[in-house]
Amino acid sequence: GILERHISKALQMPVCLAPKAKFLNYRHAGAELASHIDLCKSTKWLGPRHRTSTSHTWMIYLTKSEIIGDNDAGATVLLSSLQPDSIELFKVHPKRGRLFVFPHRHPHAARPTCDGQHKLVVRGELFFWQEEKETT
């Protein structure tokens, strides 16, 4: 579909998106998502010839966030581990239309939103297409 083509173009490599996506709606101040990893999804919808599973999560931010100073309100952060004392390795602030792709197994969290901030994200799973080698 069109979303798959746009993500493939942005990443400059072919991807296959899982057929279902979710909307994450953070409406109230303090809305957050604790550190976690995402699960792989089966690709059985592709048929028996392409049995694999998704490897990465994709997110597209549908609302923007005003960044004031060092405020990381509503940011998605990649973490060094799932432990409480983990280190933030990378931070992505919500910006309308921004695409963020990362491996499922990478610990991450959504930082709390602030007063007046509405964060809306669509997220799903993907895997990268690889050229199939012919067997002889």
PyMOL commands that place a pseudoatom at each C-alpha (Angstrom):
pseudoatom trace, name=CA, resn=GLY, resi=1, chain=A, elem=C, hetatm=0, pos=[0.000, 0.000, 0.000]
pseudoatom trace, name=CA, resn=ILE, resi=2, chain=A, elem=C, hetatm=0, pos=[0.854, 3.667, -0.016]
pseudoatom trace, name=CA, resn=LEU, resi=3, chain=A, elem=C, hetatm=0, pos=[2.234, 3.689, 3.544]
pseudoatom trace, name=CA, resn=GLU, resi=4, chain=A, elem=C, hetatm=0, pos=[4.528, 0.760, 2.757]
pseudoatom trace, name=CA, resn=ARG, resi=5, chain=A, elem=C, hetatm=0, pos=[5.862, 2.579, -0.327]
pseudoatom trace, name=CA, resn=HIS, resi=6, chain=A, elem=C, hetatm=0, pos=[6.494, 5.792, 1.625]
pseudoatom trace, name=CA, resn=ILE, resi=7, chain=A, elem=C, hetatm=0, pos=[8.300, 4.002, 4.460]
pseudoatom trace, name=CA, resn=SER, resi=8, chain=A, elem=C, hetatm=0, pos=[10.392, 2.002, 1.957]
pseudoatom trace, name=CA, resn=LYS, resi=9, chain=A, elem=C, hetatm=0, pos=[11.324, 5.237, 0.201]
pseudoatom trace, name=CA, resn=ALA, resi=10, chain=A, elem=C, hetatm=0, pos=[12.211, 6.992, 3.479]
pseudoatom trace, name=CA, resn=LEU, resi=11, chain=A, elem=C, hetatm=0, pos=[14.388, 4.065, 4.601]
pseudoatom trace, name=CA, resn=GLN, resi=12, chain=A, elem=C, hetatm=0, pos=[15.763, 3.509, 1.085]
pseudoatom trace, name=CA, resn=MET, resi=13, chain=A, elem=C, hetatm=0, pos=[15.097, -0.214, 1.282]
pseudoatom trace, name=CA, resn=PRO, resi=14, chain=A, elem=C, hetatm=0, pos=[12.078, -2.427, 0.659]
pseudoatom trace, name=CA, resn=VAL, resi=15, chain=A, elem=C, hetatm=0, pos=[9.911, -3.188, 3.676]
pseudoatom trace, name=CA, resn=CYS, resi=16, chain=A, elem=C, hetatm=0, pos=[6.790, -5.223, 4.317]
pseudoatom trace, name=CA, resn=LEU, resi=17, chain=A, elem=C, hetatm=0, pos=[4.320, -3.821, 6.853]
pseudoatom trace, name=CA, resn=ALA, resi=18, chain=A, elem=C, hetatm=0, pos=[2.155, -6.027, 9.046]
pseudoatom trace, name=CA, resn=PRO, resi=19, chain=A, elem=C, hetatm=0, pos=[-1.482, -5.527, 8.003]
pseudoatom trace, name=CA, resn=LYS, resi=20, chain=A, elem=C, hetatm=0, pos=[-2.654, -3.999, 11.293]
pseudoatom trace, name=CA, resn=ALA, resi=21, chain=A, elem=C, hetatm=0, pos=[-1.502, -0.786, 12.955]
pseudoatom trace, name=CA, resn=LYS, resi=22, chain=A, elem=C, hetatm=0, pos=[-2.527, 0.845, 16.235]
pseudoatom trace, name=CA, resn=PHE, resi=23, chain=A, elem=C, hetatm=0, pos=[-3.184, 4.395, 17.276]
pseudoatom trace, name=CA, resn=LEU, resi=24, chain=A, elem=C, hetatm=0, pos=[-1.633, 5.468, 20.575]
pseudoatom trace, name=CA, resn=ASN, resi=25, chain=A, elem=C, hetatm=0, pos=[-3.501, 8.431, 21.991]
pseudoatom trace, name=CA, resn=TYR, resi=26, chain=A, elem=C, hetatm=0, pos=[-1.883, 10.311, 24.894]
pseudoatom trace, name=CA, resn=ARG, resi=27, chain=A, elem=C, hetatm=0, pos=[-4.573, 12.877, 25.768]
pseudoatom trace, name=CA, resn=HIS, resi=28, chain=A, elem=C, hetatm=0, pos=[-3.806, 13.927, 29.325]
pseudoatom trace, name=CA, resn=ALA, resi=29, chain=A, elem=C, hetatm=0, pos=[-0.800, 15.468, 31.073]
pseudoatom trace, name=CA, resn=GLY, resi=30, chain=A, elem=C, hetatm=0, pos=[1.424, 12.758, 32.486]
pseudoatom trace, name=CA, resn=ALA, resi=31, chain=A, elem=C, hetatm=0, pos=[0.391, 10.116, 29.926]
pseudoatom trace, name=CA, resn=GLU, resi=32, chain=A, elem=C, hetatm=0, pos=[3.348, 7.796, 29.384]
pseudoatom trace, name=CA, resn=LEU, resi=33, chain=A, elem=C, hetatm=0, pos=[4.367, 4.259, 28.538]
pseudoatom trace, name=CA, resn=ALA, resi=34, chain=A, elem=C, hetatm=0, pos=[6.840, 2.446, 30.802]
pseudoatom trace, name=CA, resn=SER, resi=35, chain=A, elem=C, hetatm=0, pos=[10.011, 0.859, 29.427]
pseudoatom trace, name=CA, resn=HIS, resi=36, chain=A, elem=C, hetatm=0, pos=[9.347, -2.287, 27.421]
pseudoatom trace, name=CA, resn=ILE, resi=37, chain=A, elem=C, hetatm=0, pos=[10.263, -4.187, 24.269]
pseudoatom trace, name=CA, resn=ASP, resi=38, chain=A, elem=C, hetatm=0, pos=[7.887, -4.950, 21.415]
pseudoatom trace, name=CA, resn=LEU, resi=39, chain=A, elem=C, hetatm=0, pos=[6.977, -8.453, 20.310]
pseudoatom trace, name=CA, resn=CYS, resi=40, chain=A, elem=C, hetatm=0, pos=[7.536, -9.863, 16.838]
pseudoatom trace, name=CA, resn=LYS, resi=41, chain=A, elem=C, hetatm=0, pos=[4.449, -10.648, 14.793]
pseudoatom trace, name=CA, resn=SER, resi=42, chain=A, elem=C, hetatm=0, pos=[4.091, -13.642, 12.501]
pseudoatom trace, name=CA, resn=THR, resi=43, chain=A, elem=C, hetatm=0, pos=[3.983, -12.913, 8.771]
pseudoatom trace, name=CA, resn=LYS, resi=44, chain=A, elem=C, hetatm=0, pos=[1.535, -15.747, 8.046]
pseudoatom trace, name=CA, resn=TRP, resi=45, chain=A, elem=C, hetatm=0, pos=[-0.574, -13.303, 6.004]
pseudoatom trace, name=CA, resn=LEU, resi=46, chain=A, elem=C, hetatm=0, pos=[2.103, -13.623, 3.279]
pseudoatom trace, name=CA, resn=GLY, resi=47, chain=A, elem=C, hetatm=0, pos=[1.487, -17.339, 2.862]
pseudoatom trace, name=CA, resn=PRO, resi=48, chain=A, elem=C, hetatm=0, pos=[3.665, -20.410, 3.485]
pseudoatom trace, name=CA, resn=ARG, resi=49, chain=A, elem=C, hetatm=0, pos=[6.455, -19.316, 1.132]
pseudoatom trace, name=CA, resn=HIS, resi=50, chain=A, elem=C, hetatm=0, pos=[7.345, -16.290, 3.278]
pseudoatom trace, name=CA, resn=ARG, resi=51, chain=A, elem=C, hetatm=0, pos=[7.315, -17.593, 6.849]
pseudoatom trace, name=CA, resn=THR, resi=52, chain=A, elem=C, hetatm=0, pos=[9.163, -15.125, 8.992]
pseudoatom trace, name=CA, resn=SER, resi=53, chain=A, elem=C, hetatm=0, pos=[8.298, -12.541, 11.619]
pseudoatom trace, name=CA, resn=THR, resi=54, chain=A, elem=C, hetatm=0, pos=[8.468, -8.794, 11.924]
pseudoatom trace, name=CA, resn=SER, resi=55, chain=A, elem=C, hetatm=0, pos=[11.701, -7.328, 13.264]
pseudoatom trace, name=CA, resn=HIS, resi=56, chain=A, elem=C, hetatm=0, pos=[11.097, -3.594, 13.663]
pseudoatom trace, name=CA, resn=THR, resi=57, chain=A, elem=C, hetatm=0, pos=[8.506, -1.173, 15.002]
pseudoatom trace, name=CA, resn=TRP, resi=58, chain=A, elem=C, hetatm=0, pos=[7.526, 1.878, 12.957]
pseudoatom trace, name=CA, resn=MET, resi=59, chain=A, elem=C, hetatm=0, pos=[5.889, 4.971, 14.382]
pseudoatom trace, name=CA, resn=ILE, resi=60, chain=A, elem=C, hetatm=0, pos=[4.546, 8.064, 12.682]
pseudoatom trace, name=CA, resn=TYR, resi=61, chain=A, elem=C, hetatm=0, pos=[3.774, 11.039, 14.905]
pseudoatom trace, name=CA, resn=LEU, resi=62, chain=A, elem=C, hetatm=0, pos=[0.474, 12.657, 13.990]
pseudoatom trace, name=CA, resn=THR, resi=63, chain=A, elem=C, hetatm=0, pos=[0.741, 15.650, 16.338]
pseudoatom trace, name=CA, resn=LYS, resi=64, chain=A, elem=C, hetatm=0, pos=[3.600, 17.952, 17.182]
pseudoatom trace, name=CA, resn=SER, resi=65, chain=A, elem=C, hetatm=0, pos=[5.154, 18.805, 20.499]
pseudoatom trace, name=CA, resn=GLU, resi=66, chain=A, elem=C, hetatm=0, pos=[6.540, 22.161, 21.499]
pseudoatom trace, name=CA, resn=ILE, resi=67, chain=A, elem=C, hetatm=0, pos=[10.004, 21.619, 22.957]
pseudoatom trace, name=CA, resn=ILE, resi=68, chain=A, elem=C, hetatm=0, pos=[10.846, 24.154, 25.656]
pseudoatom trace, name=CA, resn=GLY, resi=69, chain=A, elem=C, hetatm=0, pos=[14.409, 24.027, 26.974]
pseudoatom trace, name=CA, resn=ASP, resi=70, chain=A, elem=C, hetatm=0, pos=[15.446, 20.530, 27.975]
pseudoatom trace, name=CA, resn=ASN, resi=71, chain=A, elem=C, hetatm=0, pos=[11.849, 19.368, 28.289]
pseudoatom trace, name=CA, resn=ASP, resi=72, chain=A, elem=C, hetatm=0, pos=[11.484, 15.861, 26.875]
pseudoatom trace, name=CA, resn=ALA, resi=73, chain=A, elem=C, hetatm=0, pos=[7.709, 15.755, 27.354]
pseudoatom trace, name=CA, resn=GLY, resi=74, chain=A, elem=C, hetatm=0, pos=[6.146, 13.121, 25.133]
pseudoatom trace, name=CA, resn=ALA, resi=75, chain=A, elem=C, hetatm=0, pos=[9.487, 11.970, 23.722]
pseudoatom trace, name=CA, resn=THR, resi=76, chain=A, elem=C, hetatm=0, pos=[10.080, 8.364, 22.729]
pseudoatom trace, name=CA, resn=VAL, resi=77, chain=A, elem=C, hetatm=0, pos=[13.396, 7.203, 24.164]
pseudoatom trace, name=CA, resn=LEU, resi=78, chain=A, elem=C, hetatm=0, pos=[15.579, 4.212, 23.370]
pseudoatom trace, name=CA, resn=LEU, resi=79, chain=A, elem=C, hetatm=0, pos=[17.119, 2.792, 26.520]
pseudoatom trace, name=CA, resn=SER, resi=80, chain=A, elem=C, hetatm=0, pos=[20.230, 0.772, 27.345]
pseudoatom trace, name=CA, resn=SER, resi=81, chain=A, elem=C, hetatm=0, pos=[18.154, -1.847, 29.207]
pseudoatom trace, name=CA, resn=LEU, resi=82, chain=A, elem=C, hetatm=0, pos=[14.815, -2.493, 30.887]
pseudoatom trace, name=CA, resn=GLN, resi=83, chain=A, elem=C, hetatm=0, pos=[16.332, -1.809, 34.309]
pseudoatom trace, name=CA, resn=PRO, resi=84, chain=A, elem=C, hetatm=0, pos=[15.165, 1.260, 36.300]
pseudoatom trace, name=CA, resn=ASP, resi=85, chain=A, elem=C, hetatm=0, pos=[18.660, 2.813, 36.105]
pseudoatom trace, name=CA, resn=SER, resi=86, chain=A, elem=C, hetatm=0, pos=[18.981, 2.397, 32.327]
pseudoatom trace, name=CA, resn=ILE, resi=87, chain=A, elem=C, hetatm=0, pos=[20.599, 5.120, 30.244]
pseudoatom trace, name=CA, resn=GLU, resi=88, chain=A, elem=C, hetatm=0, pos=[18.775, 7.047, 27.517]
pseudoatom trace, name=CA, resn=LEU, resi=89, chain=A, elem=C, hetatm=0, pos=[20.600, 6.279, 24.280]
pseudoatom trace, name=CA, resn=PHE, resi=90, chain=A, elem=C, hetatm=0, pos=[18.416, 8.216, 21.858]
pseudoatom trace, name=CA, resn=LYS, resi=91, chain=A, elem=C, hetatm=0, pos=[15.421, 10.537, 22.101]
pseudoatom trace, name=CA, resn=VAL, resi=92, chain=A, elem=C, hetatm=0, pos=[12.804, 11.362, 19.473]
pseudoatom trace, name=CA, resn=HIS, resi=93, chain=A, elem=C, hetatm=0, pos=[10.457, 14.293, 20.038]
pseudoatom trace, name=CA, resn=PRO, resi=94, chain=A, elem=C, hetatm=0, pos=[6.989, 14.145, 18.511]
pseudoatom trace, name=CA, resn=LYS, resi=95, chain=A, elem=C, hetatm=0, pos=[6.763, 16.126, 15.291]
pseudoatom trace, name=CA, resn=ARG, resi=96, chain=A, elem=C, hetatm=0, pos=[3.859, 15.762, 12.899]
pseudoatom trace, name=CA, resn=GLY, resi=97, chain=A, elem=C, hetatm=0, pos=[4.818, 13.424, 10.050]
pseudoatom trace, name=CA, resn=ARG, resi=98, chain=A, elem=C, hetatm=0, pos=[8.066, 12.205, 11.658]
pseudoatom trace, name=CA, resn=LEU, resi=99, chain=A, elem=C, hetatm=0, pos=[8.837, 8.520, 11.012]
pseudoatom trace, name=CA, resn=PHE, resi=100, chain=A, elem=C, hetatm=0, pos=[10.750, 6.549, 13.651]
pseudoatom trace, name=CA, resn=VAL, resi=101, chain=A, elem=C, hetatm=0, pos=[11.814, 2.925, 13.060]
pseudoatom trace, name=CA, resn=PHE, resi=102, chain=A, elem=C, hetatm=0, pos=[13.666, 0.763, 15.581]
pseudoatom trace, name=CA, resn=PRO, resi=103, chain=A, elem=C, hetatm=0, pos=[14.212, -2.953, 16.350]
pseudoatom trace, name=CA, resn=HIS, resi=104, chain=A, elem=C, hetatm=0, pos=[11.487, -4.646, 18.410]
pseudoatom trace, name=CA, resn=ARG, resi=105, chain=A, elem=C, hetatm=0, pos=[14.025, -5.993, 20.888]
pseudoatom trace, name=CA, resn=HIS, resi=106, chain=A, elem=C, hetatm=0, pos=[15.381, -2.537, 21.744]
pseudoatom trace, name=CA, resn=PRO, resi=107, chain=A, elem=C, hetatm=0, pos=[14.101, -1.294, 25.133]
pseudoatom trace, name=CA, resn=HIS, resi=108, chain=A, elem=C, hetatm=0, pos=[12.148, 1.949, 24.819]
pseudoatom trace, name=CA, resn=ALA, resi=109, chain=A, elem=C, hetatm=0, pos=[9.621, 4.123, 26.636]
pseudoatom trace, name=CA, resn=ALA, resi=110, chain=A, elem=C, hetatm=0, pos=[7.329, 7.094, 26.088]
pseudoatom trace, name=CA, resn=ARG, resi=111, chain=A, elem=C, hetatm=0, pos=[8.111, 9.992, 28.418]
pseudoatom trace, name=CA, resn=PRO, resi=112, chain=A, elem=C, hetatm=0, pos=[5.185, 11.705, 30.185]
pseudoatom trace, name=CA, resn=THR, resi=113, chain=A, elem=C, hetatm=0, pos=[3.296, 14.359, 28.281]
pseudoatom trace, name=CA, resn=CYS, resi=114, chain=A, elem=C, hetatm=0, pos=[2.895, 17.827, 29.775]
pseudoatom trace, name=CA, resn=ASP, resi=115, chain=A, elem=C, hetatm=0, pos=[-0.090, 20.117, 30.343]
pseudoatom trace, name=CA, resn=GLY, resi=116, chain=A, elem=C, hetatm=0, pos=[-1.815, 21.004, 27.084]
pseudoatom trace, name=CA, resn=GLN, resi=117, chain=A, elem=C, hetatm=0, pos=[0.098, 18.394, 25.079]
pseudoatom trace, name=CA, resn=HIS, resi=118, chain=A, elem=C, hetatm=0, pos=[-1.832, 15.899, 22.976]
pseudoatom trace, name=CA, resn=LYS, resi=119, chain=A, elem=C, hetatm=0, pos=[0.348, 13.173, 21.481]
pseudoatom trace, name=CA, resn=LEU, resi=120, chain=A, elem=C, hetatm=0, pos=[-1.138, 10.935, 18.803]
pseudoatom trace, name=CA, resn=VAL, resi=121, chain=A, elem=C, hetatm=0, pos=[0.943, 8.224, 17.146]
pseudoatom trace, name=CA, resn=VAL, resi=122, chain=A, elem=C, hetatm=0, pos=[0.206, 5.452, 14.673]
pseudoatom trace, name=CA, resn=ARG, resi=123, chain=A, elem=C, hetatm=0, pos=[2.482, 2.427, 15.087]
pseudoatom trace, name=CA, resn=GLY, resi=124, chain=A, elem=C, hetatm=0, pos=[2.938, -0.952, 13.509]
pseudoatom trace, name=CA, resn=GLU, resi=125, chain=A, elem=C, hetatm=0, pos=[5.416, -3.667, 12.701]
pseudoatom trace, name=CA, resn=LEU, resi=126, chain=A, elem=C, hetatm=0, pos=[7.568, -4.332, 9.656]
pseudoatom trace, name=CA, resn=PHE, resi=127, chain=A, elem=C, hetatm=0, pos=[10.358, -6.457, 8.324]
pseudoatom trace, name=CA, resn=PHE, resi=128, chain=A, elem=C, hetatm=0, pos=[12.874, -5.736, 5.618]
pseudoatom trace, name=CA, resn=TRP, resi=129, chain=A, elem=C, hetatm=0, pos=[12.470, -7.622, 2.342]
pseudoatom trace, name=CA, resn=GLN, resi=130, chain=A, elem=C, hetatm=0, pos=[15.570, -9.497, 1.297]
pseudoatom trace, name=CA, resn=GLU, resi=131, chain=A, elem=C, hetatm=0, pos=[16.352, -10.805, -2.132]
pseudoatom trace, name=CA, resn=GLU, resi=132, chain=A, elem=C, hetatm=0, pos=[15.455, -14.460, -2.214]
pseudoatom trace, name=CA, resn=LYS, resi=133, chain=A, elem=C, hetatm=0, pos=[18.283, -16.710, -3.324]
pseudoatom trace, name=CA, resn=GLU, resi=134, chain=A, elem=C, hetatm=0, pos=[17.437, -19.443, -5.736]
pseudoatom trace, name=CA, resn=THR, resi=135, chain=A, elem=C, hetatm=0, pos=[18.334, -22.908, -4.574]
pseudoatom trace, name=CA, resn=THR, resi=136, chain=A, elem=C, hetatm=0, pos=[19.573, -25.455, -7.056]
for i in range(1, 136): cmd.bond("trace and resi %d" % i, "trace and resi %d" % (i + 1))
show_as sticks, trace
zoom trace
